[in-house]
Amino acid sequence: MKKKYIYILLLPGVLFLTLFIIVPLALTFAATFTDSGSFSFQGYLNFFQNEYFMEILFTTIRVSLITTLVCIILGFPAAYFISGLRARTKAIMLLLAVFPLLVSPVVRSFSWMIILGRNGLLNQVLMGVGLRSEPLEIMYTPLAVNIGLVHLFLPLMIVTLVGVLENVDRNLLEAAESLGAPKVTIFRKILLPLCVPGLMIGCTLVFVGSFTAYTTPALLGGNQRVISTFLYQNAVTLNDWHVASIVSVIMIAVTVIFVMVINKVALKLNPRG
């Protein structure tokens, strides 16, 4: 009898997900295999045979992977430091870490435009102290997109890692150090395997968010196309919903593949799960 009531409670959520997520995705997926009313793979063949389309896809994957790696490098030390603080101080530091998420991505992107522009704050400082004779060309490059995306998603990496690191017994690290283990070995053999769940979630959130982000690449990338701006161009500007559907399915496939790969890596780092 209790199971029956549980299923009834699940029904509204299942209906909502079915009507507004599963059905639209199924219709989008089915639309990619039609060409003049008949079943065809020609849309996918055209996409993967087009060098321009493939360059956009690989550029987006490269930018997303670099963003994820930089977030790990910057987020891990910050999360380790925060996780060792007292409860009140930890809450304040987490609040400061999460605070950028309360600011619109549009506002943050415009802020980076002011900093990284040809006449922006960074170039003014570098030229003012004599380190550069000409301004750096950072705006409208993949580097500018990476900077904006790291700023956008670094808080997610920090929060997920703090949630795992605060449950790691520091006595294990001290015991290994007292037995003569080098710090690199302690990190690789003890700390890293224990942090695998947080790393897996953080990497997934950052990669998927970077791969599908639109506002930051559109404002900071300029003519540097990524898959999200390419999707918007086909759907809204060119009104080519067939190509837009194909691009959206490819985006879903890439994110699923990434999740599968990150799970395999996690299993290698921590075979016990």
Backbone hydrogen bonds in HBPLUS format (Angstrom, degrees):
<---DONOR---> <-ACCEPTOR-->    atom                        ^
c    i                          cat <-CA-CA->   ^        H-A-AA   ^      H-
h    n   atom  resd res      DA  || num        DHA   H-A  angle D-A-AA Bond
n    s   type  num  typ     dist DA aas  dist angle  dist       angle   num
A0005-TYR N   A0001-MET O   3.32 MM   4  6.72 153.3  2.39 146.7 152.0     1
A0006-ILE N   A0002-LYS O   3.02 MM   4  6.34 150.9  2.11 147.6 156.3     2
A0007-TYR N   A0003-LYS O   3.01 MM   4  6.29 157.9  2.06 150.7 155.1     3
A0008-ILE N   A0004-LYS O   3.11 MM   4  6.41 148.0  2.22 141.3 150.2     4
A0009-LEU N   A0005-TYR O   2.98 MM   4  6.27 152.4  2.06 146.9 153.7     5
A0010-LEU N   A0006-ILE O   3.05 MM   4  6.34 140.8  2.21 142.6 153.5     6
A0011-LEU N   A0007-TYR O   3.10 MM   4  6.24 128.6  2.38 138.1 150.6     7
A0011-LEU N   A0008-ILE O   3.23 MM   3  5.15 137.3  2.42  94.1 105.6     8
A0014-VAL N   A0010-LEU O   2.99 MM   4  6.16 162.3  2.02 160.6 166.4     9
A0015-LEU N   A0011-LEU O   2.90 MM   4  6.05 163.3  1.93 157.5 161.6    10
A0016-PHE N   A0012-PRO O   2.96 MM   4  6.14 159.8  2.00 146.7 152.5    11
A0017-LEU N   A0013-GLY O   2.97 MM   4  6.18 168.6  1.99 152.1 154.6    12
A0018-THR N   A0014-VAL O   2.89 MM   4  6.00 154.6  1.96 145.9 153.7    13
A0019-LEU N   A0015-LEU O   2.91 MM   4  6.04 168.8  1.93 154.3 156.7    14
A0020-PHE N   A0016-PHE O   3.01 MM   4  5.98 164.6  2.03 153.3 157.7    15
A0021-ILE N   A0017-LEU O   2.96 MM   4  5.18 135.6  2.16 132.2 138.1    16
A0022-ILE N   A0017-LEU O   2.94 MM   5  6.30 162.9  1.97 153.4 159.1    17
A0023-VAL N   A0018-THR O   2.89 MM   5  5.86 160.6  1.93 157.5 160.8    18
A0025-LEU N   A0021-ILE O   3.03 MM   4  6.06 159.1  2.08 146.9 153.4    19
A0026-ALA N   A0022-ILE O   2.86 MM   4  6.03 156.1  1.92 150.8 157.9    20
A0027-LEU N   A0023-VAL O   2.94 MM   4  6.17 159.9  1.98 155.6 160.7    21
A0028-THR N   A0024-PRO O   2.89 MM   4  6.06 156.2  1.95 146.3 153.2    22
A0029-PHE N   A0025-LEU O   2.83 MM   4  6.00 161.8  1.86 149.1 154.4    23
A0030-ALA N   A0026-ALA O   2.91 MM   4  6.08 159.2  1.95 146.7 152.3    24
A0031-ALA N   A0027-LEU O   2.98 MM   4  6.11 147.8  2.09 141.6 150.1    25
A0032-THR N   A0029-PHE O   3.27 MM   3  5.53 144.2  2.41 101.7 111.1    26
A0033-PHE N   A0030-ALA O   3.21 MM   3  5.70 159.0  2.25 112.1 118.1    27
A0040-SER N   A0033-PHE O   2.77 MM   7  5.11 153.8  1.84 127.5 133.2    28
A0035-ASP N   A0038-SER O   2.77 MM   3  5.32 150.4  1.86 149.5 159.7    29
A0038-SER N   A0035-ASP O   3.24 MM   3  5.32 166.1  2.26 105.7 109.7    30
A0044-TYR N   A0041-PHE O   3.13 MM   3  5.64 121.4  2.49 112.2 124.6    31
A0045-LEU N   A0041-PHE O   3.07 MM   4  6.36 160.5  2.11 154.0 160.2    32
A0046-ASN N   A0042-GLN O   2.84 MM   4  6.00 158.4  1.88 152.1 157.2    33
A0047-PHE N   A0043-GLY O   3.10 MM   4  6.31 149.3  2.20 138.1 146.4    34
A0048-PHE N   A0044-TYR O   2.97 MM   4  6.22 173.0  1.98 158.6 158.5    35
A0049-GLN N   A0045-LEU O   2.99 MM   4  5.95 132.0  2.23 141.0 152.7    36
A0050-ASN N   A0047-PHE O   3.24 MM   3  5.37 153.4  2.31 102.2 110.1    37
A0054-MET N   A0050-ASN O   3.07 MM   4  6.32 163.9  2.09 153.6 158.3    38
A0055-GLU N   A0051-GLU O   2.88 MM   4  6.00 149.2  1.98 143.2 151.6    39
A0056-ILE N   A0052-TYR O   3.15 MM   4  6.41 154.1  2.22 144.5 150.5    40
A0057-LEU N   A0053-PHE O   3.04 MM   4  6.37 158.0  2.09 148.3 154.3    41
A0058-PHE N   A0054-MET O   2.89 MM   4  6.11 170.0  1.91 155.0 156.9    42
A0059-THR N   A0055-GLU O   2.89 MM   4  5.94 153.0  1.96 143.6 151.7    43
A0060-THR N   A0056-ILE O   3.01 MM   4  6.18 156.9  2.06 146.3 152.0    44
A0061-ILE N   A0057-LEU O   3.01 MM   4  6.29 161.1  2.04 150.4 155.6    45
A0062-ARG N   A0058-PHE O   2.87 MM   4  5.99 161.3  1.91 146.7 152.2    46
A0063-VAL N   A0059-THR O   2.91 MM   4  6.09 165.0  1.94 150.0 154.1    47
A0064-SER N   A0060-THR O   2.94 MM   4  6.09 158.8  1.99 148.4 154.4    48
A0065-LEU N   A0061-ILE O   2.91 MM   4  6.10 158.2  1.95 151.0 156.7    49
A0066-ILE N   A0062-ARG O   2.96 MM   4  6.13 164.3  1.98 152.9 157.3    50
A0067-THR N   A0063-VAL O   2.94 MM   4  6.07 158.3  1.99 144.5 151.0    51
A0068-THR N   A0064-SER O   2.96 MM   4  6.15 155.8  2.02 143.8 150.2    52
A0069-LEU N   A0065-LEU O   2.92 MM   4  6.15 161.1  1.96 150.3 155.2    53
A0070-VAL N   A0066-ILE O   2.91 MM   4  6.10 166.1  1.93 154.7 158.2    54
A0071-CYS N   A0067-THR O   2.97 MM   4  6.09 155.2  2.03 144.6 151.8    55
A0072-ILE N   A0068-THR O   3.02 MM   4  6.29 146.4  2.13 143.8 152.6    56
A0073-ILE N   A0069-LEU O   2.99 MM   4  6.30 163.0  2.02 151.8 155.9    57
A0074-LEU N   A0070-VAL O   2.90 MM   4  6.07 161.4  1.93 153.4 158.1    58
A0075-GLY N   A0071-CYS O   2.69 MM   4  5.38 147.4  1.80 135.0 146.0    59
A0076-PHE N   A0072-ILE O   3.01 MM   4  5.65 162.4  2.04 142.0 145.1    60
A0079-ALA N   A0075-GLY O   2.82 MM   4  5.90 160.0  1.86 153.1 159.0    61
A0080-TYR N   A0076-PHE O   2.87 MM   4  6.03 157.2  1.92 154.2 160.8    62
A0081-PHE N   A0077-PRO O   2.97 MM   4  6.16 157.0  2.03 147.4 153.1    63
A0082-ILE N   A0078-ALA O   2.97 MM   4  6.18 165.7  1.99 150.5 154.5    64
A0083-SER N   A0079-ALA O   2.88 MM   4  5.94 158.2  1.93 147.3 153.2    65
A0084-GLY N   A0081-PHE O   3.28 MM   3  5.55 145.1  2.41 102.9 112.1    66
A0085-LEU N   A0082-ILE O   3.15 MM   3  5.47 168.5  2.16 114.9 118.0    67
A0090-LYS N   A0086-ARG O   2.70 MM   4  5.76 159.2  1.74 162.3 169.7    68
A0091-ALA N   A0087-ALA O   2.99 MM   4  6.17 153.3  2.06 144.6 151.0    69
A0092-ILE N   A0088-ARG O   3.14 MM   4  6.47 154.5  2.21 146.0 152.2    70
A0093-MET N   A0089-THR O   2.96 MM   4  6.23 163.1  1.99 153.6 157.9    71
A0094-LEU N   A0090-LYS O   2.87 MM   4  6.05 158.5  1.91 151.4 157.5    72
A0095-LEU N   A0091-ALA O   2.96 MM   4  6.11 150.2  2.05 140.4 148.8    73
A0096-LEU N   A0092-ILE O   2.97 MM   4  6.30 153.7  2.04 147.4 154.2    74
A0097-ALA N   A0093-MET O   2.89 MM   4  6.13 148.5  1.98 143.1 152.4    75
A0098-VAL N   A0094-LEU O   2.88 MM   4  6.06 151.4  1.96 148.3 155.2    76
A0099-PHE N   A0095-LEU O   2.91 MM   4  5.85 130.5  2.16 139.8 152.5    77
A0101-LEU N   A0098-VAL O   2.87 MM   3  5.62 147.6  1.98 126.2 135.1    78
A0102-LEU N   A0099-PHE O   2.92 MM   3  5.49 157.2  1.98 119.1 126.3    79
A0103-VAL N   A0100-PRO O   3.12 MM   3  5.44 161.3  2.15 109.0 114.9    80
A0107-VAL N   A0104-SER O   3.06 MM   3  5.29 116.2  2.49 102.8 116.9    81
A0108-ARG N   A0104-SER O   3.08 MM   4  6.44 163.3  2.11 156.3 160.9    82
A0109-SER N   A0105-PRO O   2.89 MM   4  5.96 152.3  1.97 141.4 149.0    83
A0110-PHE N   A0106-VAL O   2.98 MM   4  6.22 159.5  2.02 149.8 155.0    84
A0111-SER N   A0107-VAL O   2.96 MM   4  6.19 145.7  2.08 142.8 152.8    85
A0112-TRP N   A0108-ARG O   3.04 MM   4  6.37 152.4  2.12 144.4 150.8    86
A0113-MET N   A0109-SER O   2.98 MM   4  6.28 142.2  2.12 141.8 153.0    87
A0114-ILE N   A0110-PHE O   3.06 MM   4  6.38 147.1  2.18 142.9 150.4    88
A0115-ILE N   A0111-SER O   3.07 MM   4  6.42 145.4  2.20 140.7 150.6    89
A0116-LEU N   A0112-TRP O   2.74 MM   4  5.78 171.6  1.75 155.6 157.8    90
A0117-GLY N   A0113-MET O   3.03 MM   4  5.36 131.5  2.27 133.2 139.8    91
A0121-LEU N   A0114-ILE O   3.16 MM   7  6.64 146.9  2.27 137.4 145.6    92
A0122-LEU N   A0115-ILE O   3.01 MM   7  5.56 164.9  2.03 142.6 147.5    93
A0120-GLY N   A0117-GLY O   2.88 MM   3  4.36 160.4  1.92 104.1 104.8    94
A0124-GLN N   A0120-GLY O   3.06 MM   4  6.22 153.9  2.13 150.2 158.3    95
A0125-VAL N   A0121-LEU O   3.02 MM   4  6.22 155.2  2.08 150.2 155.8    96
A0126-LEU N   A0122-LEU O   2.99 MM   4  6.24 170.6  2.00 156.2 158.6    97
A0127-MET N   A0123-ASN O   2.94 MM   4  5.92 162.5  1.97 146.0 151.0    98
A0128-GLY N   A0124-GLN O   2.83 MM   4  5.71 137.6  2.01 131.6 144.2    99
A0129-VAL N   A0125-VAL O   3.05 MM   4  6.25 151.0  2.13 152.9 157.1   100
A0131-LEU N   A0126-LEU O   2.89 MM   5  5.21 133.3  2.11 165.2 166.0   101
A0132-ARG N   A0126-LEU O   3.29 MM   6  5.57 140.5  2.46 121.0 118.2   102
A0130-GLY N   A0127-MET O   3.36 MM   3  4.97 151.1  2.45  90.6  98.8   103
A0140-TYR N   A0220-LEU O   2.91 MM  80  5.25 130.5  2.16 151.9 157.7   104
A0144-ALA N   A0141-THR O   3.11 MM   3  5.40 122.2  2.46 104.9 117.6   105
A0145-VAL N   A0141-THR O   3.26 MM   4  6.67 156.0  2.32 148.6 155.3   106
A0146-ASN N   A0142-PRO O   2.86 MM   4  6.14 155.9  1.92 149.1 155.6   107
A0147-ILE N   A0143-LEU O   2.96 MM   4  6.24 157.5  2.01 150.4 156.0   108
A0148-GLY N   A0144-ALA O   3.03 MM   4  6.26 165.6  2.06 149.9 153.4   109
A0149-LEU N   A0145-VAL O   2.89 MM   4  6.09 156.9  1.95 151.0 157.7   110
A0150-VAL N   A0146-ASN O   2.90 MM   4  6.02 158.2  1.94 150.8 156.3   111
A0151-HIS N   A0147-ILE O   3.09 MM   4  6.28 163.4  2.11 148.4 152.9   112
A0152-LEU N   A0148-GLY O   3.01 MM   4  6.16 137.9  2.20 134.1 146.1   113
A0153-PHE N   A0149-LEU O   2.89 MM   4  6.08 154.8  1.95 153.8 158.1   114
A0154-LEU N   A0150-VAL O   2.89 MM   4  5.42 142.2  2.04 149.6 152.6   115
A0156-LEU N   A0153-PHE O   3.13 MM   3  5.45 127.7  2.42 106.0 118.5   116
A0157-MET N   A0154-LEU O   3.08 MM   3  5.21 117.5  2.49 101.6 116.4   117
A0158-ILE N   A0154-LEU O   3.03 MM   4  6.32 161.9  2.06 159.1 164.3   118
A0159-VAL N   A0155-PRO O   2.96 MM   4  6.11 168.1  1.97 151.7 154.6   119
A0160-THR N   A0156-LEU O   3.11 MM   4  6.23 166.8  2.13 147.7 151.2   120
A0161-LEU N   A0157-MET O   3.07 MM   4  6.15 154.8  2.13 145.8 152.7   121
A0162-VAL N   A0158-ILE O   2.88 MM   4  6.04 156.7  1.94 153.0 159.6   122
A0163-GLY N   A0159-VAL O   3.18 MM   4  6.35 156.9  2.24 146.2 151.4   123
A0164-VAL N   A0161-LEU O   3.11 MM   3  5.27 135.6  2.32  99.4 111.2   124
A0165-LEU N   A0161-LEU O   2.81 MM   4  5.99 174.3  1.81 162.7 164.6   125
A0166-GLU N   A0162-VAL O   3.04 MM   4  5.87 160.0  2.08 149.7 152.1   126
A0167-ASN N   A0164-VAL O   3.08 MM   3  5.57 153.6  2.16 111.3 119.4   127
A0168-VAL N   A0165-LEU O   3.09 MM   3  5.17 162.3  2.12 106.0 111.5   128
A0172-LEU N   A0169-ASP O   3.09 MM   3  5.79 149.0  2.19 116.5 123.2   129
A0174-GLU N   A0170-ARG O   3.02 MM   4  6.36 159.7  2.07 152.1 157.9   130
A0175-ALA N   A0171-ASN O   2.81 MM   4  5.90 153.2  1.88 143.9 151.4   131
A0176-ALA N   A0172-LEU O   3.02 MM   4  6.22 159.0  2.07 144.0 149.3   132
A0177-GLU N   A0173-LEU O   2.99 MM   4  6.19 152.8  2.07 143.0 150.7   133
A0178-SER N   A0174-GLU O   2.88 MM   4  6.07 151.7  1.96 144.6 152.3   134
A0179-LEU N   A0175-ALA O   3.09 MM   4  6.30 134.0  2.31 139.6 151.1   135
A0181-ALA N   A0176-ALA O   3.06 MM   5  5.57 157.7  2.11 158.9 153.1   136
A0180-GLY N   A0177-GLU O   3.07 MM   3  5.21 159.9  2.11 106.0 110.7   137
A0186-ILE N   A0182-PRO O   2.94 MM   4  6.28 156.0  2.00 152.7 160.2   138
A0187-PHE N   A0183-LYS O   2.93 MM   4  6.14 158.1  1.98 146.4 152.0   139
A0188-ARG N   A0184-VAL O   2.92 MM   4  6.12 162.0  1.95 147.3 152.5   140
A0189-LYS N   A0185-THR O   2.75 MM   4  5.66 162.1  1.78 152.0 156.8   141
A0190-ILE N   A0186-ILE O   2.98 MM   4  5.37 149.4  2.08 131.7 139.7   142
A0191-LEU N   A0186-ILE O   3.07 MM   5  6.46 161.9  2.10 152.4 157.3   143
A0192-LEU N   A0187-PHE O   2.76 MM   5  5.67 161.4  1.79 159.7 162.7   144
A0194-LEU N   A0190-ILE O   3.36 MM   4  6.46 154.9  2.43 144.9 151.7   145
A0195-CYS N   A0191-LEU O   3.10 MM   4  6.29 128.3  2.38 143.1 157.0   146
A0195-CYS N   A0192-LEU O   3.04 MM   3  5.10 137.9  2.23 100.7 113.0   147
A0196-VAL N   A0193-PRO O   3.41 MM   3  5.31 165.5  2.44 100.5 104.4   148
A0199-LEU N   A0195-CYS O   2.93 MM   4  6.12 164.9  1.95 162.2 167.3   149
A0200-MET N   A0196-VAL O   2.81 MM   4  5.90 162.0  1.84 157.5 161.9   150
A0201-ILE N   A0197-PRO O   3.08 MM   4  6.30 165.3  2.10 148.9 152.2   151
A0202-GLY N   A0198-GLY O   2.84 MM   4  5.92 165.2  1.86 150.3 155.4   152
A0203-CYS N   A0199-LEU O   2.79 MM   4  5.85 166.2  1.81 151.5 155.4   153
A0204-THR N   A0200-MET O   3.06 MM   4  6.15 156.1  2.12 141.8 148.6   154
A0205-LEU N   A0201-ILE O   2.94 MM   4  6.16 166.2  1.96 154.4 157.8   155
A0206-VAL N   A0202-GLY O   2.94 MM   4  6.09 166.5  1.96 153.3 157.2   156
A0207-PHE N   A0203-CYS O   2.87 MM   4  5.85 166.5  1.89 147.9 152.5   157
A0208-VAL N   A0204-THR O   2.99 MM   4  5.89 164.8  2.01 148.0 152.4   158
A0209-GLY N   A0205-LEU O   2.95 MM   4  5.83 153.0  2.03 136.4 145.1   159
A0210-SER N   A0206-VAL O   2.83 MM   4  5.91 158.3  1.87 147.4 153.5   160
A0211-PHE N   A0207-PHE O   2.77 MM   4  5.88 157.2  1.82 152.3 159.4   161
A0212-THR N   A0208-VAL O   3.07 MM   4  6.13 145.3  2.20 143.3 150.5   162
A0213-ALA N   A0209-GLY O   2.95 MM   4  5.73 115.1  2.38 136.6 150.8   163
A0218-ALA N   A0214-TYR O   2.95 MM   4  5.94 155.1  2.01 153.9 161.9   164
A0219-LEU N   A0215-THR O   3.00 MM   4  6.18 153.6  2.07 153.4 159.6   165
A0220-LEU N   A0216-THR O   2.88 MM   4  5.82 168.7  1.89 158.2 162.1   166
A0221-GLY N   A0217-PRO O   2.76 MM   4  4.76 137.2  1.94 121.3 132.0   167
A0224-GLN N   A0221-GLY O   2.93 MM   3  4.94 165.2  1.95 124.3 124.7   168
A0230-PHE N   A0226-VAL O   2.94 MM   4  6.10 151.4  2.02 152.9 162.2   169
A0231-LEU N   A0227-ILE O   2.91 MM   4  6.05 149.0  2.01 139.0 146.7   170
A0232-TYR N   A0228-SER O   3.01 MM   4  6.28 159.2  2.06 145.1 150.4   171
A0233-GLN N   A0229-THR O   2.93 MM   4  6.06 154.8  1.99 141.3 148.3   172
A0234-ASN N   A0230-PHE O   3.11 MM   4  6.34 159.7  2.15 147.0 151.2   173
A0235-ALA N   A0231-LEU O   2.97 MM   4  6.11 160.0  2.01 152.0 158.0   174
A0236-VAL N   A0232-TYR O   2.87 MM   4  5.69 169.0  1.88 151.4 155.2   175
A0237-THR N   A0233-GLN O   3.07 MM   4  4.92 119.8  2.45 111.9 128.2   176
A0238-LEU N   A0233-GLN O   2.83 MM   5  6.17 161.4  1.86 164.8 170.6   177
A0240-ASP N   A0234-ASN O   2.63 MM   6  5.13 146.7  1.74 160.5 162.0   178
A0244-ALA N   A0240-ASP O   3.13 MM   4  6.35 159.2  2.18 145.0 151.5   179
A0245-SER N   A0241-TRP O   2.88 MM   4  5.90 147.8  1.99 135.9 143.2   180
A0246-ILE N   A0242-HIS O   3.12 MM   4  6.41 155.0  2.18 144.2 150.7   181
A0247-VAL N   A0243-VAL O   2.91 MM   4  6.19 160.6  1.95 153.8 158.8   182
A0248-SER N   A0244-ALA O   2.98 MM   4  6.17 156.6  2.03 144.8 151.1   183
A0249-VAL N   A0245-SER O   3.00 MM   4  6.25 155.8  2.06 148.1 154.1   184
A0250-ILE N   A0246-ILE O   2.98 MM   4  6.23 156.4  2.03 148.7 155.4   185
A0251-MET N   A0247-VAL O   2.91 MM   4  6.18 150.6  2.00 146.9 155.2   186
A0252-ILE N   A0248-SER O   3.05 MM   4  6.33 154.2  2.11 144.6 150.9   187
A0253-ALA N   A0249-VAL O   2.90 MM   4  6.16 158.1  1.95 148.2 154.6   188
A0254-VAL N   A0250-ILE O   2.91 MM   4  6.13 157.8  1.96 150.5 155.6   189
A0255-THR N   A0251-MET O   3.11 MM   4  6.33 161.3  2.14 147.5 152.0   190
A0256-VAL N   A0252-ILE O   2.98 MM   4  6.23 156.5  2.04 150.2 156.9   191
A0257-ILE N   A0253-ALA O   2.94 MM   4  6.14 160.4  1.98 149.6 155.0   192
A0258-PHE N   A0254-VAL O   2.90 MM   4  6.12 156.2  1.96 147.3 154.2   193
A0259-VAL N   A0255-THR O   3.00 MM   4  6.24 158.6  2.05 146.4 151.5   194
A0260-MET N   A0256-VAL O   3.01 MM   4  6.28 156.1  2.07 148.5 155.0   195
A0261-VAL N   A0257-ILE O   2.91 MM   4  6.17 157.6  1.96 151.3 157.3   196
A0262-ILE N   A0258-PHE O   2.84 MM   4  6.05 164.5  1.86 155.9 159.9   197
A0263-ASN N   A0259-VAL O   2.99 MM   4  6.14 145.2  2.12 140.8 149.8   198
A0264-LYS N   A0260-MET O   3.10 MM   4  6.38 149.2  2.20 141.7 149.6   199
A0265-VAL N   A0261-VAL O   2.92 MM   4  6.25 159.4  1.96 153.8 159.4   200
A0266-ALA N   A0262-ILE O   2.90 MM   4  6.02 155.8  1.96 140.1 147.2   201
A0267-LEU N   A0263-ASN O   2.97 MM   4  6.17 150.0  2.06 141.6 149.3   202
A0268-LYS N   A0264-LYS O   3.05 MM   4  6.37 143.6  2.19 142.6 152.4   203
A0268-LYS N   A0265-VAL O   3.10 MM   3  5.07 121.4  2.46  93.5 108.3   204
A0269-LEU N   A0265-VAL O   2.95 MM   4  6.27 155.4  2.01 152.1 158.7   205
A0270-ASN N   A0266-ALA O   2.87 MM   4  5.98 152.9  1.94 147.2 154.9   206
A0273-GLY N   A0270-ASN O   2.86 MM   3  5.49 165.4  1.88 124.9 129.5   207
